[in-house]
Amino acid sequence: DNRTRTDICAATGFDGSNVWTSGVGYVFHHVDTINAMCGSGLEATGANYEIYSVYAADNGTESPGPWADGITLTECNGGTVTNNVIVNNTDVGLVVFTGTNCTVRFNEIRNDDLYAFAGFKLGDPGPALIATLAGGRFTDNTIISGYNLLSFGIMIGNHPWNADSFIEDVGEVRYNTVAGSVVNLAIDGIGAGFIADNALSNAQGDRDFGPCRFTGNYTYGHSPDPGGGAVCQIFHSPCGCQ
């Protein structure tokens, strides 16, 4: 409440991030990143990097913001992001914009005190673009939400943010555990990917993102039917099954 420079968040977005890393083959580990003003606790880009044992917590503020992610991978080509703890961030806990052969595994994401739009997201929620996450492995992560503290546990695709965006291939999304979100796993705007064997439970609450009211464990829209009990539902206007 005492910060006087939140104007830079409205003007430029990521200028309020705590950490920005870029390069090829670097390693970033055992760092706590807390209370970023906006943007992200950690914004990473590049190729063949490794990020592990990062504690990213309480970044950003709740609506009306300024918000911040816990960890933002703006480009992840051959990167490995594992065994991080991501708690009570206010935009998205962990988000991967684009890149190929990216591995994100064994991360713990929790929102038990502050609200965020999503715990784990694949795709850039900003501009209209066609991207790919082909060859990615997004597996064995745990996402837990308190009541009405995550609209999406895992969000695959950009459509709730921008219906003109599209991800051609999201790779493999498998063996994740998601509980307590309004929608535990949602797909909206992808062309291909292997999405299966995720443990989804206790969808709850009514704090929706966007215009579409829905509470449930597993949905898909503007994508192939992934099976596994997914319900056809999109999260942008016009709401419904498309």
SULRAZI-V190284 format. One record per run of one state. SS is the DSSP state (H for helix, E for strand, L for the rest). FROM is the first residue (numbers start at 0). LEN is the number of residues. If there is no record, write none. Layout:
<<SS/FROM/LEN> <SS/FROM/LEN>>
This chain:
<<L/0/6> <H/6/6> <L/12/1> <H/13/3> <L/16/2> <E/18/6> <L/24/2> <E/26/8> <L/34/4> <E/38/9> <L/47/2> <E/49/8> <L/57/2> <E/59/1> <L/60/6> <E/66/7> <L/73/3> <E/76/1> <L/77/2> <E/79/3> <L/82/2> <E/84/3> <L/87/4> <E/91/5> <L/96/6> <E/102/3> <L/105/2> <E/107/4> <L/111/4> <E/115/7> <L/122/7> <E/129/2> <L/131/5> <E/136/3> <L/139/2> <E/141/4> <L/145/4> <E/149/7> <L/156/9> <E/165/2> <L/167/4> <E/171/3> <L/174/2> <E/176/3> <L/179/3> <E/182/6> <L/188/1> <E/189/1> <L/190/3> <E/193/3> <L/196/2> <E/198/3> <L/201/14> <E/215/6> <L/221/9> <E/230/2> <L/232/1> <E/233/1> <L/234/5> <E/239/1> <L/240/2>>
